[in-house]
């Protein structure tokens, strides 16, 4: 089973991909997390992408595709859920061709729909825990009391200017990816608003709706 989450910054891709991965023994492959790990570990890749992430700009396609190729190869092209990739038309075309070469096509794309006006509020109140990878929202999904507040990170690209820039990049570069994916992969639109558990249920229903996918 090979899945991808699609949607704008703050739609809940990471939140729902982590839940799906935990419940169904998938590996969650987030290009954003892979870049942030590289920055944290001060690798050559990290140095290359640090400024781009802080500014909310996309990492070049060839760099991103190479990172994904290495990760998917390590997973044997099985049981993964992509999050944040593909997000350009070039990346989408590359992914479809690369997976076809390995006889491992995507089974489904889940697109989380959330109005743009909700996204800024979600991102400005997001906190992440680098130790566990957990994603919180100070109001909608608060961290448990035993997680020390000083451990939580407010991502630099969640500052208002960077968020506005990321939403513009999404509209210009990523929204057109939808047509490419729709033409080649089963594409499910899921309402991403409301409580996290309800969104998770909708994601599960969308996947189960297709009998061919019910075996996850
Ligand atoms: P990345 O880390 O992929 O960020 P993103 O796509 O902008 O997505 P986010 O992580 O901001 O949001 P999300 O949809 O995962 O939402 P989340 O679950 O956290 O990319 C970061 C950067 O890396 C890019 O800007 C770029 O520089 C680079 N990059 C990454 N991939 C790349 C690529 N393919 N090509 C080139 N460059 C790339 O939820 C958000 C908040 O909302 C949280 O606080 C959460 O608790 C809350 N929330 C979730 N669900 C709900 C709900 N139902 N109700 C209320 N709040 C909710």
py3Dmol code that shows the C-alpha trace and the ligand (Angstrom):
import py3Dmol

protein = """\
ATOM      1  CA  UNK A   1       0.000   0.000   0.000  1.00  0.00           C
ATOM      2  CA  UNK A   2       1.373   3.342  -1.093  1.00  0.00           C
ATOM      3  CA  UNK A   3      -0.424   6.561  -0.184  1.00  0.00           C
ATOM      4  CA  UNK A   4       0.138  10.297  -0.350  1.00  0.00           C
ATOM      5  CA  UNK A   5      -1.461  13.178   1.533  1.00  0.00           C
ATOM      6  CA  UNK A   6      -2.027  16.362  -0.422  1.00  0.00           C
ATOM      7  CA  UNK A   7      -3.087  19.817   0.736  1.00  0.00           C
ATOM      8  CA  UNK A   8      -1.915  23.288   1.730  1.00  0.00           C
ATOM      9  CA  UNK A   9       0.395  24.110   4.662  1.00  0.00           C
ATOM     10  CA  UNK A  10      -1.514  23.513   7.880  1.00  0.00           C
ATOM     11  CA  UNK A  11      -4.196  21.289   6.328  1.00  0.00           C
ATOM     12  CA  UNK A  12      -3.282  18.512   8.753  1.00  0.00           C
ATOM     13  CA  UNK A  13      -1.238  16.277   6.440  1.00  0.00           C
ATOM     14  CA  UNK A  14       1.415  15.546   9.064  1.00  0.00           C
ATOM     15  CA  UNK A  15      -1.158  15.016  11.820  1.00  0.00           C
ATOM     16  CA  UNK A  16      -3.253  12.559   9.811  1.00  0.00           C
ATOM     17  CA  UNK A  17      -0.291  10.843   8.115  1.00  0.00           C
ATOM     18  CA  UNK A  18       1.227  10.091  11.531  1.00  0.00           C
ATOM     19  CA  UNK A  19      -2.081   8.651  12.744  1.00  0.00           C
ATOM     20  CA  UNK A  20      -2.521   6.517   9.635  1.00  0.00           C
ATOM     21  CA  UNK A  21       1.070   5.314   9.818  1.00  0.00           C
ATOM     22  CA  UNK A  22       0.754   4.389  13.500  1.00  0.00           C
ATOM     23  CA  UNK A  23      -2.539   2.513  13.037  1.00  0.00           C
ATOM     24  CA  UNK A  24      -1.585   0.624   9.904  1.00  0.00           C
ATOM     25  CA  UNK A  25       2.145   0.116  10.275  1.00  0.00           C
ATOM     26  CA  UNK A  26       3.084   2.443   7.431  1.00  0.00           C
ATOM     27  CA  UNK A  27       6.225   4.521   7.292  1.00  0.00           C
ATOM     28  CA  UNK A  28       5.449   8.237   7.322  1.00  0.00           C
ATOM     29  CA  UNK A  29       7.654   9.969   4.751  1.00  0.00           C
ATOM     30  CA  UNK A  30       7.546  13.739   5.227  1.00  0.00           C
ATOM     31  CA  UNK A  31       9.956  15.695   3.062  1.00  0.00           C
ATOM     32  CA  UNK A  32       9.658  18.616   5.482  1.00  0.00           C
ATOM     33  CA  UNK A  33      10.699  16.353   8.393  1.00  0.00           C
ATOM     34  CA  UNK A  34      13.583  14.913   6.350  1.00  0.00           C
ATOM     35  CA  UNK A  35      14.853  18.434   5.607  1.00  0.00           C
ATOM     36  CA  UNK A  36      14.433  19.536   9.243  1.00  0.00           C
ATOM     37  CA  UNK A  37      16.373  16.458  10.411  1.00  0.00           C
ATOM     38  CA  UNK A  38      19.169  17.336   7.982  1.00  0.00           C
ATOM     39  CA  UNK A  39      19.242  20.899   9.328  1.00  0.00           C
ATOM     40  CA  UNK A  40      19.315  19.647  12.913  1.00  0.00           C
ATOM     41  CA  UNK A  41      22.147  17.204  12.109  1.00  0.00           C
ATOM     42  CA  UNK A  42      24.037  19.946  10.234  1.00  0.00           C
ATOM     43  CA  UNK A  43      24.578  17.781   7.159  1.00  0.00           C
ATOM     44  CA  UNK A  44      25.513  19.213   3.744  1.00  0.00           C
ATOM     45  CA  UNK A  45      21.853  18.871   2.739  1.00  0.00           C
ATOM     46  CA  UNK A  46      20.814  20.697   5.886  1.00  0.00           C
ATOM     47  CA  UNK A  47      23.123  23.608   5.131  1.00  0.00           C
ATOM     48  CA  UNK A  48      21.776  23.760   1.582  1.00  0.00           C
ATOM     49  CA  UNK A  49      18.095  23.883   2.574  1.00  0.00           C
ATOM     50  CA  UNK A  50      18.124  25.791   5.886  1.00  0.00           C
ATOM     51  CA  UNK A  51      17.532  29.258   4.447  1.00  0.00           C
ATOM     52  CA  UNK A  52      14.883  27.985   2.019  1.00  0.00           C
ATOM     53  CA  UNK A  53      12.805  26.381   4.774  1.00  0.00           C
ATOM     54  CA  UNK A  54      13.035  29.434   7.026  1.00  0.00           C
ATOM     55  CA  UNK A  55      11.775  31.630   4.183  1.00  0.00           C
ATOM     56  CA  UNK A  56       9.028  29.190   3.185  1.00  0.00           C
ATOM     57  CA  UNK A  57      10.551  28.623  -0.247  1.00  0.00           C
ATOM     58  CA  UNK A  58      10.614  25.272  -1.981  1.00  0.00           C
ATOM     59  CA  UNK A  59      13.764  23.176  -2.118  1.00  0.00           C
ATOM     60  CA  UNK A  60      14.812  22.562  -5.758  1.00  0.00           C
ATOM     61  CA  UNK A  61      13.110  19.583  -7.408  1.00  0.00           C
ATOM     62  CA  UNK A  62      16.298  17.616  -8.141  1.00  0.00           C
ATOM     63  CA  UNK A  63      17.399  17.819  -4.494  1.00  0.00           C
ATOM     64  CA  UNK A  64      13.952  16.862  -3.189  1.00  0.00           C
ATOM     65  CA  UNK A  65      13.468  14.012  -5.655  1.00  0.00           C
ATOM     66  CA  UNK A  66      16.860  12.541  -4.696  1.00  0.00           C
ATOM     67  CA  UNK A  67      15.930  12.610  -0.991  1.00  0.00           C
ATOM     68  CA  UNK A  68      12.628  10.856  -1.709  1.00  0.00           C
ATOM     69  CA  UNK A  69      14.245   8.279  -4.004  1.00  0.00           C
ATOM     70  CA  UNK A  70      16.736   7.308  -1.302  1.00  0.00           C
ATOM     71  CA  UNK A  71      13.993   6.979   1.299  1.00  0.00           C
ATOM     72  CA  UNK A  72      11.609   4.961  -0.885  1.00  0.00           C
ATOM     73  CA  UNK A  73      14.395   2.639  -1.990  1.00  0.00           C
ATOM     74  CA  UNK A  74      15.261   1.997   1.664  1.00  0.00           C
ATOM     75  CA  UNK A  75      11.601   1.083   2.257  1.00  0.00           C
ATOM     76  CA  UNK A  76      11.513  -1.292  -0.702  1.00  0.00           C
ATOM     77  CA  UNK A  77       8.750   0.889  -2.210  1.00  0.00           C
ATOM     78  CA  UNK A  78       6.168  -0.619   0.176  1.00  0.00           C
ATOM     79  CA  UNK A  79       3.880   0.604   2.965  1.00  0.00           C
ATOM     80  CA  UNK A  80       4.621   4.300   2.943  1.00  0.00           C
ATOM     81  CA  UNK A  81       2.524   7.409   3.273  1.00  0.00           C
ATOM     82  CA  UNK A  82       3.970  10.518   1.637  1.00  0.00           C
ATOM     83  CA  UNK A  83       3.384  13.903   3.253  1.00  0.00           C
ATOM     84  CA  UNK A  84       4.395  17.136   1.527  1.00  0.00           C
ATOM     85  CA  UNK A  85       5.503  15.422  -1.646  1.00  0.00           C
ATOM     86  CA  UNK A  86       4.946  15.878  -4.544  1.00  0.00           C
ATOM     87  CA  UNK A  87       4.392  19.635  -4.410  1.00  0.00           C
ATOM     88  CA  UNK A  88       5.421  20.733  -7.893  1.00  0.00           C
ATOM     89  CA  UNK A  89       4.242  19.409 -11.244  1.00  0.00           C
ATOM     90  CA  UNK A  90       7.840  18.357 -11.966  1.00  0.00           C
ATOM     91  CA  UNK A  91       7.985  16.363  -8.709  1.00  0.00           C
ATOM     92  CA  UNK A  92       4.643  14.707  -9.485  1.00  0.00           C
ATOM     93  CA  UNK A  93       5.759  13.634 -12.956  1.00  0.00           C
ATOM     94  CA  UNK A  94       9.050  12.367 -11.555  1.00  0.00           C
ATOM     95  CA  UNK A  95       7.300  10.401  -8.775  1.00  0.00           C
ATOM     96  CA  UNK A  96       4.800   8.744 -11.090  1.00  0.00           C
ATOM     97  CA  UNK A  97       7.565   7.702 -13.502  1.00  0.00           C
ATOM     98  CA  UNK A  98       9.899   6.574 -10.714  1.00  0.00           C
ATOM     99  CA  UNK A  99       7.235   4.430  -9.042  1.00  0.00           C
ATOM    100  CA  UNK A 100       6.215   2.968 -12.411  1.00  0.00           C
ATOM    101  CA  UNK A 101       9.860   1.981 -13.031  1.00  0.00           C
ATOM    102  CA  UNK A 102       9.784   0.076  -9.750  1.00  0.00           C
ATOM    103  CA  UNK A 103       6.363  -1.434 -10.480  1.00  0.00           C
ATOM    104  CA  UNK A 104       5.061   0.280  -7.329  1.00  0.00           C
ATOM    105  CA  UNK A 105       2.320   2.755  -8.296  1.00  0.00           C
ATOM    106  CA  UNK A 106       0.607   4.972  -5.737  1.00  0.00           C
ATOM    107  CA  UNK A 107      -2.688   3.423  -4.583  1.00  0.00           C
ATOM    108  CA  UNK A 108      -4.374   6.632  -3.533  1.00  0.00           C
ATOM    109  CA  UNK A 109      -3.969  10.315  -2.812  1.00  0.00           C
ATOM    110  CA  UNK A 110      -5.905  11.870   0.068  1.00  0.00           C
ATOM    111  CA  UNK A 111      -6.468  15.571  -0.358  1.00  0.00           C
ATOM    112  CA  UNK A 112      -7.338  17.444   2.849  1.00  0.00           C
ATOM    113  CA  UNK A 113      -9.627  20.409   2.192  1.00  0.00           C
ATOM    114  CA  UNK A 114      -9.377  23.320   4.633  1.00  0.00           C
ATOM    115  CA  UNK A 115     -10.264  26.947   3.845  1.00  0.00           C
ATOM    116  CA  UNK A 116      -7.236  29.241   3.588  1.00  0.00           C
ATOM    117  CA  UNK A 117      -8.584  31.490   6.352  1.00  0.00           C
ATOM    118  CA  UNK A 118      -8.271  28.591   8.874  1.00  0.00           C
ATOM    119  CA  UNK A 119      -4.688  27.770   7.923  1.00  0.00           C
ATOM    120  CA  UNK A 120      -2.941  30.823   9.358  1.00  0.00           C
ATOM    121  CA  UNK A 121      -4.543  30.255  12.778  1.00  0.00           C
ATOM    122  CA  UNK A 122      -3.569  26.590  12.722  1.00  0.00           C
ATOM    123  CA  UNK A 123       0.070  27.337  11.889  1.00  0.00           C
ATOM    124  CA  UNK A 124       0.553  30.288  14.230  1.00  0.00           C
ATOM    125  CA  UNK A 125      -0.569  28.141  17.185  1.00  0.00           C
ATOM    126  CA  UNK A 126       1.260  24.945  16.120  1.00  0.00           C
ATOM    127  CA  UNK A 127       3.966  23.530  18.378  1.00  0.00           C
ATOM    128  CA  UNK A 128       6.076  20.466  17.623  1.00  0.00           C
ATOM    129  CA  UNK A 129       8.007  18.154  19.920  1.00  0.00           C
ATOM    130  CA  UNK A 130      11.366  17.321  18.336  1.00  0.00           C
ATOM    131  CA  UNK A 131      11.883  14.400  20.751  1.00  0.00           C
ATOM    132  CA  UNK A 132       8.741  12.507  19.769  1.00  0.00           C
ATOM    133  CA  UNK A 133       7.819  14.115  16.448  1.00  0.00           C
ATOM    134  CA  UNK A 134       4.370  14.944  17.866  1.00  0.00           C
ATOM    135  CA  UNK A 135       2.426  17.851  16.368  1.00  0.00           C
ATOM    136  CA  UNK A 136       0.271  19.944  18.688  1.00  0.00           C
ATOM    137  CA  UNK A 137      -2.021  22.948  18.467  1.00  0.00           C
ATOM    138  CA  UNK A 138      -2.220  25.096  21.568  1.00  0.00           C
ATOM    139  CA  UNK A 139      -6.027  25.249  21.337  1.00  0.00           C
ATOM    140  CA  UNK A 140      -7.267  22.304  19.225  1.00  0.00           C
ATOM    141  CA  UNK A 141      -4.749  19.607  20.181  1.00  0.00           C
ATOM    142  CA  UNK A 142      -2.846  20.828  23.252  1.00  0.00           C
ATOM    143  CA  UNK A 143       0.306  19.086  24.466  1.00  0.00           C
ATOM    144  CA  UNK A 144      -0.151  16.786  27.483  1.00  0.00           C
ATOM    145  CA  UNK A 145       0.746  18.292  30.860  1.00  0.00           C
ATOM    146  CA  UNK A 146       3.848  16.089  31.225  1.00  0.00           C
ATOM    147  CA  UNK A 147       5.501  17.544  28.109  1.00  0.00           C
ATOM    148  CA  UNK A 148       7.745  20.411  29.239  1.00  0.00           C
ATOM    149  CA  UNK A 149       6.791  23.647  27.466  1.00  0.00           C
ATOM    150  CA  UNK A 150      10.467  24.504  26.835  1.00  0.00           C
ATOM    151  CA  UNK A 151      10.832  21.345  24.725  1.00  0.00           C
ATOM    152  CA  UNK A 152       8.177  22.491  22.262  1.00  0.00           C
ATOM    153  CA  UNK A 153       9.203  24.255  19.076  1.00  0.00           C
ATOM    154  CA  UNK A 154       7.434  27.005  17.182  1.00  0.00           C
ATOM    155  CA  UNK A 155       8.693  26.390  13.627  1.00  0.00           C
ATOM    156  CA  UNK A 156      10.465  29.426  12.127  1.00  0.00           C
ATOM    157  CA  UNK A 157       8.370  29.040   8.956  1.00  0.00           C
ATOM    158  CA  UNK A 158       5.207  29.407  11.053  1.00  0.00           C
ATOM    159  CA  UNK A 159       5.908  33.133  11.546  1.00  0.00           C
ATOM    160  CA  UNK A 160       3.209  35.226   9.790  1.00  0.00           C
ATOM    161  CA  UNK A 161       5.399  36.426   6.870  1.00  0.00           C
ATOM    162  CA  UNK A 162       6.676  32.937   6.092  1.00  0.00           C
ATOM    163  CA  UNK A 163       3.157  31.469   6.361  1.00  0.00           C
ATOM    164  CA  UNK A 164       1.793  34.017   3.896  1.00  0.00           C
ATOM    165  CA  UNK A 165       4.644  33.217   1.539  1.00  0.00           C
ATOM    166  CA  UNK A 166       4.058  29.455   1.861  1.00  0.00           C
ATOM    167  CA  UNK A 167       0.361  29.847   1.058  1.00  0.00           C
ATOM    168  CA  UNK A 168       1.299  31.823  -2.074  1.00  0.00           C
ATOM    169  CA  UNK A 169       3.814  29.142  -3.080  1.00  0.00           C
ATOM    170  CA  UNK A 170       1.084  26.533  -2.559  1.00  0.00           C
ATOM    171  CA  UNK A 171      -1.340  28.356  -4.842  1.00  0.00           C
ATOM    172  CA  UNK A 172       1.282  28.923  -7.550  1.00  0.00           C
ATOM    173  CA  UNK A 173       3.341  25.736  -7.469  1.00  0.00           C
ATOM    174  CA  UNK A 174       1.433  23.013  -5.630  1.00  0.00           C
ATOM    175  CA  UNK A 175      -2.257  23.480  -6.448  1.00  0.00           C
ATOM    176  CA  UNK A 176      -1.573  22.597 -10.138  1.00  0.00           C
ATOM    177  CA  UNK A 177      -0.205  19.209  -8.991  1.00  0.00           C
ATOM    178  CA  UNK A 178      -3.761  18.102  -8.240  1.00  0.00           C
ATOM    179  CA  UNK A 179      -4.656  17.766 -11.934  1.00  0.00           C
ATOM    180  CA  UNK A 180      -1.592  15.614 -12.600  1.00  0.00           C
ATOM    181  CA  UNK A 181      -2.353  13.303  -9.682  1.00  0.00           C
ATOM    182  CA  UNK A 182      -6.053  13.074 -10.518  1.00  0.00           C
ATOM    183  CA  UNK A 183      -5.182  11.925 -14.026  1.00  0.00           C
ATOM    184  CA  UNK A 184      -3.159   8.955 -12.751  1.00  0.00           C
ATOM    185  CA  UNK A 185      -4.127   7.983  -9.196  1.00  0.00           C
ATOM    186  CA  UNK A 186      -7.330   7.461  -7.201  1.00  0.00           C
ATOM    187  CA  UNK A 187      -7.856  10.860  -5.629  1.00  0.00           C
ATOM    188  CA  UNK A 188     -10.002  11.282  -2.513  1.00  0.00           C
ATOM    189  CA  UNK A 189     -11.137  14.671  -1.288  1.00  0.00           C
ATOM    190  CA  UNK A 190     -11.614  14.758   2.473  1.00  0.00           C
ATOM    191  CA  UNK A 191     -13.017  17.603   4.567  1.00  0.00           C
ATOM    192  CA  UNK A 192     -10.088  18.519   6.846  1.00  0.00           C
ATOM    193  CA  UNK A 193     -12.091  20.769   9.181  1.00  0.00           C
ATOM    194  CA  UNK A 194     -13.483  19.844  12.590  1.00  0.00           C
ATOM    195  CA  UNK A 195     -12.031  17.714  15.390  1.00  0.00           C
ATOM    196  CA  UNK A 196      -8.896  15.708  14.579  1.00  0.00           C
ATOM    197  CA  UNK A 197     -10.612  12.364  15.332  1.00  0.00           C
ATOM    198  CA  UNK A 198     -13.439  13.181  12.920  1.00  0.00           C
ATOM    199  CA  UNK A 199     -10.991  14.029  10.161  1.00  0.00           C
ATOM    200  CA  UNK A 200      -9.201  10.751  10.872  1.00  0.00           C
ATOM    201  CA  UNK A 201     -12.518   8.879  10.538  1.00  0.00           C
ATOM    202  CA  UNK A 202     -13.210  10.571   7.205  1.00  0.00           C
ATOM    203  CA  UNK A 203      -9.754   9.621   5.962  1.00  0.00           C
ATOM    204  CA  UNK A 204     -10.398   5.992   6.969  1.00  0.00           C
ATOM    205  CA  UNK A 205     -13.800   6.011   5.275  1.00  0.00           C
ATOM    206  CA  UNK A 206     -12.349   7.489   2.099  1.00  0.00           C
ATOM    207  CA  UNK A 207      -9.743   4.760   1.902  1.00  0.00           C
ATOM    208  CA  UNK A 208     -12.184   1.970   2.741  1.00  0.00           C
ATOM    209  CA  UNK A 209     -14.669   3.334   0.176  1.00  0.00           C
ATOM    210  CA  UNK A 210     -12.548   1.796  -2.500  1.00  0.00           C
ATOM    211  CA  UNK A 211     -12.834  -1.980  -2.047  1.00  0.00           C
ATOM    212  CA  UNK A 212      -9.427  -2.474  -3.580  1.00  0.00           C
ATOM    213  CA  UNK A 213      -7.917  -0.522  -0.720  1.00  0.00           C
ATOM    214  CA  UNK A 214      -9.866  -2.063   2.124  1.00  0.00           C
ATOM    215  CA  UNK A 215      -7.081  -4.515   2.954  1.00  0.00           C
ATOM    216  CA  UNK A 216      -4.854  -1.967   4.628  1.00  0.00           C
TER     217      UNK A 216
END
"""
ligand_1 = """\
57
LIG
P 6.362 20.750 5.347
O 6.943 20.375 6.638
O 5.910 19.702 4.408
O 5.233 21.810 5.630
P 3.838 22.078 4.872
O 3.520 21.274 3.694
O 3.873 23.530 4.670
O 2.829 21.515 5.823
P 2.767 21.764 7.312
O 3.710 20.844 8.037
O 2.909 23.231 7.632
O 1.260 21.417 7.614
P 0.475 20.035 7.680
O -0.496 19.947 6.569
O 1.407 18.866 7.864
O -0.338 20.308 8.996
P -0.131 19.757 10.490
O -0.603 18.344 10.579
O 1.230 20.075 11.020
O 7.403 21.656 4.492
C 8.158 22.654 5.120
C 9.146 23.231 4.120
O 10.055 22.221 3.651
C 8.553 23.826 2.834
O 8.120 25.146 2.999
C 9.761 23.736 1.888
O 10.728 24.721 2.187
C 10.356 22.385 2.272
N 9.755 21.263 1.528
C 9.052 20.232 2.071
N 8.642 19.396 1.100
C 9.093 19.900 -0.065
C 8.960 19.503 -1.424
N 8.261 18.402 -1.758
N 9.542 20.260 -2.372
C 10.245 21.362 -2.053
N 10.389 21.821 -0.795
C 9.813 21.097 0.201
O -1.214 20.663 11.228
C -1.017 22.059 11.325
C -1.575 22.578 12.649
O -2.987 22.416 12.633
C -1.060 21.812 13.889
O -0.945 22.699 14.944
C -2.176 20.791 14.159
O -2.220 20.409 15.512
C -3.396 21.577 13.724
N -4.471 20.741 13.219
C -4.374 19.608 12.466
N -5.597 19.129 12.197
C -6.488 19.992 12.783
C -7.898 20.041 12.851
N -8.667 19.100 12.274
N -8.459 21.078 13.513
C -7.686 22.047 14.104
N -6.343 22.043 14.076
C -5.759 21.014 13.417
"""
view = py3Dmol.view(width=600, height=400)
view.addModel(protein, "pdb")
view.setStyle({"model": 0}, {"cartoon": {"style": "trace"}})
view.addModel(ligand_1, "xyz")
view.setStyle({"model": 1}, {"stick": {}})
view.zoomTo()
view.show()
